[in-house]
Amino acid sequence: MTPPIIGILGGGQLGRMLALAGIPLGFRFRFFDPSPDACAQDVGALTVGSWSDCDALRQFARGCDAITFEFENVPTASLDAIESIARVQPPRIALATTSDRIHEKQFFQRCGLAVQPFADVQTAADLALAVATVGTPGVLKTRNLGYDGKGQRVIRDARLASEAWSALGSTPCIYEAFVPFDREVSVVAVRSKVHGTVQFDAYPLGENVHRDGILHTTVVPARIDAALVSAARAHARVIADELDYIGVFAIEFFVADGVLIANEMAPRVHNSGHWTMDGAVTSQFENHIRAICGLPLGSCAARGAWNAMLNIVGRVPTLDDALTNSESKLHMYGKAARAGRKTGHINLHASSESELRAALTRAEGV
Amino acid sequence: MTPPIIGILGGGQLGRMLALAGIPLGFRFRFFDPSPDACAQDVGALTVGSWSDCDALRQFARGCDAITFEFENVPTASLDAIESIARVQPPRIALATTSDRIHEKQFFQRCGLAVQPFADVQTAADLALAVATVGTPGVLKTRNLGYDGKGQRVIRDARLASEAWSALGSTPCIYEAFVPFDREVSVVAVRSKVHGTVQFDAYPLGENVHRDGILHTTVVPARIDAALVSAARAHARVIADELDYIGVFAIEFFVADGVLIANEMAPRVHNSGHWTMDGAVTSQFENHIRAICGLPLGSCAARGAWNAMLNIVGRVPTLDDALTNSESKLHMYGKAARAGRKTGHINLHASSESELRAALTRAEGV
């Protein structure tokens, strides 16, 4: 028996966790990544190659029964090469839309989501105008290729705008008003087509706390009104249908004065959904695999009352320390420690919020 | 960074699930198996070799930080070869004790566990005497190398004893009285030593139903008195301490007239503990890895009120069918269908027994 093979563009922790979830369904995995150290190689064959090497990508794609990505900045020409051989899901339109922050915001607006004031910045003069119009404080971000707070500068004083512009490389940017938010929440949702019939589901909303631009904790459920939860789910549904999306995705929102403001969308499994590995009936990773293979979705319901995820960043704790709490679930990525690098996460569950907060505090001390 | 490597003797589904549980802790896995088709190769490097090839085993053991087994009939000479290079856990004494059904029963007796009447059968004459003493019906089993009902014959009529003896190859056997049991239950337990301090825990008891000598379902918790649950856990503790055991093990009991009768022990992760993958805080696979690495144990507590495991035997269902129930958890082993072969299992959970039984019935129909 030859098991069906799923190819993943990118061999980082998301690919690794997709494979760990998909192997029990009977799939085999292979990964394409520029780095020979890509940590997903523990769970599938790794092809090392450049994103611009269309021959290597074509060869990688041959023999794959399905292809997906965990790294969304794959060049268009490379996608062309792959798609001539095998179907890639989520759809390209989702990549094209979310890889450009201006397009993403405009797409949110077309779908009826509120966004913070923003301006397209092509030149230093554009930026000066944007700062004058949108106001300060604001955030200047490169239009493409940003993650974990990289490619961003906060502008608190209009006189320092040109400095920020230079620091980001005088490249096309978006300037966004800084939103004085009460909370950051995200909805992780999944859409599949099973013999032509759409299935859609969303996980309970998570409440996110960032540190230094990197996700620090997600606590589920988010402490917001039920009406906002329904609204976030409805927004996710509209966006997924609009893109004819297949797979898991996440939308991050600010909650400000009781209103949801869409910040950004990730067309893939997302860090704020890592709690689902231990806290939901079906993890985001398994549901993504199911979706890209046209299989029925598993339940997105939470197991237990309260769940949380704590990222491990910039260090690799000893297992003795990391496993001290017998209730917590450790997920290491097999990556060496490096400043600002996510090396793993810990999932926690509890029957009350206070118990969960106490467990989080203990876990942070490890 | 080179992750620590765990070597597993045997590359079947138990090895595969050990690796799926251990990779998130940051370990890498390698497997030794006589079959080039061993299904664990999806999650680690496979060395194909014979159990009697001590050179190959030595080479396999080199570079492993810890070694364990999922196949307990490794020849003594082979274990010698490996142990000259790396520590093997669980300890050999556990293998030696459980790989011989007579030694196993005598060990149970020494530890204060009740066993059914049995007799050592070396010759046809021994068997005739055993049948006369122990009575019929009874079960004749080869002393070594039996599993899933293989190497067994029920003797209902003393006149057919010699036929059974021939059918099993006139090899050393045990003859056991047939126990008219009310239920079959098993305790899955784990023992670790963390910096010299013993940790021990046991999962809630499972109630097992066999079909054609192969485990069909496990339902948790077993429907027996709390006193019997405590007794089973206490027995497991005594046995583990007696063997200075490290790792996960299972003891199967018959419950007859309110008494626990020890049937057999598996010195490894066990099929009746597969429900823990989705139904316990820490799975038996993860706890086995923790134990053999001297790490603190994870909680063995159940998540949710009722859990069940249903084996998939002799067939590979389509994923469309197997994933119909959005609440169930599918675990396929990547093995081709063959009569009597376990190819996967389904874990189910529910808030009431009746709900669980209904889900089991639906799952059996897939």
Interface residues (C-beta under 8 A of the other chain):
Chain A: M1 P3 R16 L20 I23 P24 L25 G26 R28 D42 V43 G44 V194 V281 T282 R290 C293 L295 P296 L297 G298 S299 R303 G304 V316 L319 D320 L323 T324 S326 E327 K329 L330 H331 M332 G334 K335 A336 G344 H349
Chain B: M1 P3 R16 L20 I23 P24 L25 G26 R28 D42 V43 G44 V194 V281 T282 R290 C293 L295 P296 L297 G298 S299 R303 G304 V316 L319 D320 L323 T324 S326 E327 K329 L330 H331 M332 G334 K335 A336 G344 H349
